[in-house]
Amino acid sequence: MSSFVPVLLLMIAGILAGGVISLVKQGATKFSIGLVGALCLLALAGGVLWMIPGDAT
């Protein structure tokens, strides 16, 4: 189960990145673009950081 979590987070980041592109093309407000962009970056960072090996306790 734990090896599926980073894949899931990276998939969510990809979907959110597509959402940012779509919002920009639609001329959405900068707040909504920034909010979705920030969520995308958080999901991306979480997925990458989850893959970093650490202590197996």
Secondary structure, DSSP 8 states (H G I E B T S, - for coil): -TTHHHHHHHHHHHHHHHHHHHHHHHT--HHHHHHHHHHHHHHHHHHHHHHS-----
